[in-house]
Amino acid sequence: FRKRWAFLRNQRNISARTSLVALTHEKTMHDFTKSLFPLSTTLSNTPSG
């Protein structure tokens, strides 16, 4: 019984860790695109020539 409980707790830790990684990755991608957008608008607004 104790071994199974430890296994379940371990599974919960793994899922929590993966969701945390997913959240962090999502935020990183969001910040990345947010930092890219001003750059692209500046490039498009700058008259080439």
C-alpha positions in Angstrom: 0.0 0.0 0.0 2.8 2.4 0.9 4.7 1.7 -2.3 1.6 2.4 -4.4 1.0 5.7 -2.5 4.6 6.8 -3.2 4.1 5.9 -6.8 0.9 8.0 -7.0 2.6 10.9 -5.3 5.5 10.6 -7.7 3.1 10.6 -10.7 1.5 13.8 -9.4 5.0 15.4 -9.0 5.8 14.5 -12.5 2.6 15.9 -13.9 3.0 19.1 -11.9 6.6 19.5 -13.2 5.6 19.0 -16.8 2.7 21.5 -16.5 5.1 24.0 -15.0 7.5 23.4 -17.8 4.7 23.9 -20.3 3.6 27.1 -18.7 7.2 28.4 -18.6 7.7 27.5 -22.2 4.4 29.2 -23.2 5.4 32.4 -21.3 8.9 32.3 -23.0 7.4 32.0 -26.4 4.9 34.8 -25.6 7.7 37.1 -24.5 9.8 36.1 -27.5 7.0 37.0 -30.0 6.3 40.2 -28.0 9.9 41.2 -28.4 9.8 40.3 -32.1 6.7 42.3 -32.9 8.1 45.8 -32.2 11.1 44.9 -34.3 9.1 43.8 -37.3 6.8 46.9 -37.1 9.9 49.1 -36.9 11.4 47.3 -39.9 8.2 47.7 -41.9 7.7 51.3 -41.0 11.3 52.2 -42.0 11.3 53.3 -45.7 13.9 51.2 -47.5 16.1 53.2 -49.8 
